Amino acid sequence: QRVVEASRQAQGGAVQLDGAMVDAPVLLKAQQILAR
């Protein structure tokens, strides 16, 4: 949820969360997990 929210606040693109870069593939995986 934090990954999706950080991306939403950044209006897309890569973001940094807890010192790690979060890009499109990571965001997609997070969205798939939350959709379960």
VENJOUR-V343024 format. One record per backbone hydrogen bond with DSSP energy under -0.5 kcal/mol. NH is the residue of the N-H (numbers start at 0). CO is the residue of the C=O. E is the energy in kcal/mol with one decimal. If there is no record, write none. Layout:
BEGIN
nh,co,e
NH,CO,E
NH,CO,E
END
This chain:
BEGIN
nh,co,e
4,0,-2.4
5,1,-2.5
6,2,-2.1
7,3,-2.3
8,4,-2.4
9,5,-1.7
10,7,-1.1
11,6,-2.2
14,21,-2.4
16,19,-2.9
19,16,-1.8
21,14,-3.5
22,20,-0.5
26,22,-2.5
27,23,-2.8
28,24,-2.0
29,25,-2.2
30,26,-2.4
31,27,-2.2
32,28,-2.2
33,29,-2.3
34,30,-1.5
35,32,-1.1
END
